[in-house]
Amino acid sequence: MHLTLTAEGLLTQLGYTQTPQVLSQMKEIVENTSNFSKFSPHIPSFNDALKVEKAYIAMSNSHNYLKIKCDEDTNASNLSAFRELVNHWEKKYKLNIEKVEKKNTYYLLGVN
């Protein structure tokens, strides 16, 4: 069975309040993300796994992509676990991600 996660559903899963502006931004992210439907059903479980390491998936304010971000005050062991988790999901789901220089943030560009 294949589940399709709509922009509205994704906003709910990520904890956003649905406003016309936020919904429009999420729709742009969905359209801009390569092969979004191949990975979108896994976003809620990926976000749940990230929470353990004080990290989360959110909408980027500067790019039309989702971002994977670790809190700035995270300790070294959580940061290492965060990076391992991102690398694991990147390989498992063939994600195309881009690291933001000097930050604990990655853009989720799509699926290869």
N, C-alpha and C positions, 0 to 999 in steps of 0.2 A: 504494500500500500504506500502510495506517495502522497505526502501532505504538502500543500502549498501554503506558505506563510505570507499573508497579505501585508501591505504597509501598515494597515490599522492593527493587525494582530501583532506585528513586530513591535510597534510602539508600545502596546500593552505589555508584551513580554519583557521589554527593556525598561519599563517603569515610567514611560513618558505620558504626560497628559495630552490627549488628542485635541489639538487646536487646528484650524485650517492651515496656518503657517507651518506648524510642525509636521502635519500630514503631507503637505506639499514638499517639504524638505526630504522626508522619508521616501516619497515616491521618486524624487530625483535621484536619491541614493540607489534605490532599487534599479532604476533604469541605467544608471551609470556603472553599476557593478557587473563585471563580466560573469556570465553564467550564474547569476544570483540564485535562480531557482534550484540549482544543483546543491547549494550549500545552505540555503535559508532554513530548512527544517532542523538543522543542527545548531543554529545560533542560540536558541534558549539553553540547550544543554552546555554549550561552550561557555556561555555567560555564567551559568551556575558553577561550572568548574573553576572559572576565573575568580569568582567571589571568595573562594577559599584562600586565594593568594592576594587578597585586597586589590583585585583588578576587576575590570568590567568592559563590556562593549557599549559604545555610545555613538551618537551621531557627531561627526566632525563639524565644527563651526566654520572651518576654512576650506574644506574640500567636500565634494559630493560623494563621500565614502563613510562607511562605518569605521570607527577606530577601536582598537584594543588598547586599553590604557591601564597602567598600574599606578596606584596612588603614589605621590611623590615622597611621602613619609614612610614608605615600606622598607623594612629592614633587609639586610643582605640575603638572608636565607629565603625570604619570601620573593625577593627579586629574582634570585636564581631559579626558584621553582616556577615563577611566572614565565621566565624565558624558556624553560624546558617545556612548559605546558603549551605555549604558543608554537614552539618548534614541533611538538608532537602533533598538534591539530593541523599545522601547516602541511606536514607530510601526509598525515592520515587522509585528509580531505583535499589534498593537492591545491591548497590555497595559494593565491598570489598576494603576498603582503609586502608592505614597504615600511622599513623602520624609519622613524623620525629621528634625525640626528640629535644626539645629546639628550634624548628623552626616553622614558619608558613607555613609548607609544608606537603602535603600528597601524597603518591604514590597511583595511581589508579591501583589496582591489578587485577580488573576484576569485574564480576557480579556473585553474588551467584546463 
